[in-house]
Amino acid sequence: MFTYLVTGGALLAVIASPLIHYALDPKGLRRYPMPSVAALTPLWQMYYNWRGDKFIAVDKAHKRLGSVVRLGSNHVSFSSPQAFKDIYGHGTSVRKDTFYDNQASGNPNMADATDKDVHRQKRRNLAHVFSPAKITEMEPRVMQVVRKLVAALELKSRGLQISDTDRFPAKDGIFDVRPWLNMFSYDAITNVFWSQTYGFLDRGNDDCFAERDDGTMLTVNAMHTFHTGAAHSVLIEPDLFSNLPTAATEKRSVPMSDEEIIAESAVMLNAGNDTTQTSLTNIMYYLARYRDIQDKLRNILLQSLEPDNIPAAPYEVLRHIPYLRAVIDESFRMQAPLEPACLG
């Protein structure tokens, strides 16, 4: 009998707890509309996460309920551009959630540092690394990989293989461009940051080595498994990685630790790769879908570029072609490279 009472009491507490929390409303969130019972139980989000279409459910909730929607007991979603500026803009008083502390595993990078003083210090450490002058210096490295991408796409469009290790075949000139853009972004980022590429575009696959905890090696696919390395590679010439403050200077008395360098390197490779690949894939998709826009852009590029700048032109030349910028911006407007909603 006692066991039944304890079990029943525990079950009642589980059911009553979110109801009591909702009624007390300690954070004043009850004034925001919610879809279904989302504010009372995590089951609403869990259900759509399981289905794989939570982003659609959130979008529908915003269209039906407005720009501010409550999705959980302590979870509010914002859809207006102004909210994005207020939450993530410079000088905001909004503090990042403890979710980012769990992601950081004790070594936060600039993106997931929740303490504003820590975030400010990390920004100072990395500001010179991403200065316009440093980025311009790295352009030849990107151009090397761009030429490899163009050569690879030309071969694939003719139904040919890049090499014997090419794992993404083409049939009758038809092929999936996404993995090639993904491999391009990996090779470009690693060439810029660590003076050497993964060589994915040369091989036609994303195979690379990873080390288990016991020291044994295995082959993984970079596009499915996040892979890091090159922290101690020999530098042939200066790259962005070599500009990280690894030693004390007059301007920076506290150098970055190995753990901090690994954390920052990981986020650069992870975040930079995904958004670059997604942006390029979206642009290619819309150009393929709207052939009139594709033809117009192609004619403008052929008229604007010197033969030496084909197939890969430097930014200094491309930035003076307004229609190219308009096509890129319209692709961002149609489908941003990041899907998650702005959450507060």
N, C-alpha and C positions, 0 to 999 in steps of 0.2 A: 504493500500500500504506500509506504513511504517513498519507494522508488518512483511510483507513478506520480506522486505529488511533486517530487523534485523535477521529474521530466516535464510534467505539465507546467510547473512554474517557470522552468527554463524556456520552454516553448512560448509561453505567454510573454516573458520578458523580451524575447527576440522579436515578437510581433509588435509589442507595445512600445519598444524603445524608439523606433523611427517615428511613430505617431506622436509620442511625447516630445521628441526633438522638433518635429514639425510644428507642434502646437506652441512650444515655448519660443521658437524662432529666435535663438540667441544672436544670429548674425543679420537679422532683418531681411531675409531673402524671400519671405512668403509673399511679398508684394509682386514678385515676378511670376509670370505665367509659366506653366509646365505642361509638357505633353503627357497625357495619361497620368500614371502614378510615379513619374520619374523622381520627384522630390522625396518620395516616401521609401523607395527601395532601389537598390542598384540593379534589380532584375531587368528594368527597362533597357539600360545600357548594355547589360550582359546579353540580352536577347539579340539586339541588333549587332553587337560585336560578333556573336556566334554566327549570325546570318551573313556577316561581311558587308553590310550596307548601312552602317551607322551614319556615315556622312550624308546619305540620302534622307534618313529619318531626321537628322538634325536640320538639314536644309528645309525639309517640309515643315518642321516645327517653327522655324523662323518665318517662313512665308505665311503661316497660319496665325502665329502668336505675336510676331513682332521681332525687333532687332535684339531684344534681351530675353533670353529663355533660360529657365532653371532646369538643368538636366540631372541634378542630384542633390543630396542634402547640403553639400557644400560646393556645388559645381554650377557655375553660371556661364552660359555661352553668349558671346556678343558677335553680331554680324555687320555692324556699321564700320565704315572706314575710320571715323573719328574715334571709335572705341579702340581700334588698333593703335592709333597714335597716343591716346591717353594711357594705355596699358604698357606699351613697349617703347614709347617715345623717350627721347633724351630728357633726363631730369624728372621722370615720373616717380611718384611716391609709392607706386604699387610694387610690392615685394613678390618675388617668385615663390611658388608653392614648394613645400617640402618634398614633393615628387622629384624635383631636380636634385635634392640632396641624395636621394636613394639611387639616382642614375649615376652620380659622380663617384660613388664608392670610395669616398675619402679624398679624392684628388679631382676637384672640380676644374673644368676648363672654363673659358670665358663665357661660353653659351649657357652653362648650367650653374654658374656660381650664384648663390642666392644672397650672400652678404655683399652689400653695395661697396664696401671698402675693398674687399677682395676682388670684386668685378672691376673696380676702378684701377687697381694695380695691374690686373691682367691686361686691361685695355692699353695701359701705358707700355707694358712689355711688348705688345704686339703692334702698336700703332705704326712704328717705323717700318715694320716688316711689310705692311700693306700700303705704304705710301705710294702715291702715283709714280714717283721715280723708280721705286723698286719693282713695281708691277710692269712698268714699261721695259725695264731691263730683262724681264722674263719672257717678253713676247716672242723672241726667236725660238725659245724652247717649245712654246705652244704651236708655233708655225710648223715646226718639225713634225709634230704629231698630226696636225691638220692635213699636211701633205700625205701622210700615211693613210689617214682616214679616207681622203678623196680617192687615192689609188685603190684602196680596198673596196670602196663602193663601186668604182668603175668595173672592177673584176666581177663583183657579185652581180651587177646589172647585166653582165654577159653570161651569167650562169656558171662562172668559173670558181675554183677554190683558191684561197689565199696561199695555203700550204697543205701538206699532208695531214696536218693537225687541225685543220679548219673544221669546227664542230657545228657551224651554222650554214648549212647548204642552201643554195638558191636553185629554183626550178623555173625554167623558161624566163629567167630574168626577174622573177618575183622572189623576194626574201624579206624577212623581218629586219627592219633597220635598227630597232631598239637595242639589241645586244651590241651592235657595232658602235652606236653612240655611247653606250655604257662603257665599252672597252676603251673608247677614245677618251672619255672623261677620266678614267683610271690612269691611263698612260700619260695624259697631259698633266694631271695634278701631281703625279709622282715625279715626272720630269722637272716640273717647276720647283717642287719642294725638296726633292732628294737627289737630283742630278742623274737619275736613271729611271727608266720606265719598267713596268711589268712585262712589256713586250707582247701584250695581248693582241694588238693589231698585226704584229708580225706573224703570230702563230695562228690567229683566227680562233682562239679560245681563251677562257679566263682561268685556266688552271694555274694554281700557285701553291707554294708549300706553307704549311702551318706546323707549329710545334705543340705537342701535347704536354701536359703537366709533367709526365715522366721523362720528357726529353726526346721521345720518338717523333718522327716526322710523318706527315700524311699530306696527300694532295687534296686541296679543296677548291671550290669554285668561288671566285671573288664576288661574283654578282649575287651569290646566295649566302655566303659566309663572310662576315666582316673580317678582314685580314690586315694586320699591322706588321710593321717591320722597318728596317732601314734606319733604326735609331743610331746605329754605330757604323754606318757605311762610310767609306772613304770618299771625301769630296774631291772631285776632279776640278771643279770650278765653283765659284760662289753660287748658292741658290738661296731660296727663302729660308730654308731650314738653318743655314749657316748664319742667318741674321738674328736668330733667337738669342736673347741675353743669357748665355750659359756661364758667364763669368762676371764678376763685379766690375763696374766701371765708375767713373766720376758721376755719371748721370743716374746709374742704377746700382745702388749699394748692395741690393739683395738679388743675386742671379736666380734664374729658374732652376728648380730641382729636376732630376731625371724624370720623376713621376709627373711633374707639371708639363714637361716637354712632351712626354708620351701622351698625356691627356689632350693637349692642344693639337698634336699631330693627328691623333685619332679623329677628333671632331673635324679637322680640316679635310681629311680624306673622306670621311663618312658623309658629312653634310655637303661638301663641295661636289662630290661625285654624283650624289642622288639628284640634286637640283639641276646640275648641268645637263645630265642625261635626260631628265624629264623635260626641261626647257627645249632642248634640241629635238626631242621626239615630237613634242607638240607642234613646233614650228614646221617640221617636215610633214606632219600629218595634215595640217591646214593648207600648206602649199600643194600637197598632192590632191587634196579635196577640191580646192578652188584653182583650177588650171588657168583661168584668166589672170589671176593674181600671180601665179607662178610664171607665166609667160611674160607678163609685164615686168616683173622683178628681174627676170633673166635678161631681157632686152636692155633694161636700165644698167645692169651690172656690166654687160658687154660693151655698152657705150661709154661707161664711166671708167673702166679699168684698163690700164696698159697691159700689153701681153705679158710683161714680166710679173704682173700681179695676179695672173691666172694660173692655177686654180686657187691659190691662197694669197689673199691681200692683207697687208698690215692694217691695224686699227686706224692709224693716222689717215689712211686713204678711205677706209669704209665709213668713218664717222661723218664724212662730207656727202653721204648719199642718203638724203632724207627718207626716200621711199623704203629703203632697207630697214631703217630704224622704225618706221611706221609699221612695217610687217611684223617685226619682232615685238613691238609694244602691243599690237593688236592680238598677237598670240597669247601674250601674258594676260590681256584682258579677257580673252575667251576662256582660257584655262591656265590658272596660275600653277607654277611647278610644285607648290605645296598645297595639299588639300585640307589639312586639319583646320578647324575653325579657330578663331581667336578666343581663347578661353581665359576666364578670370576666376 
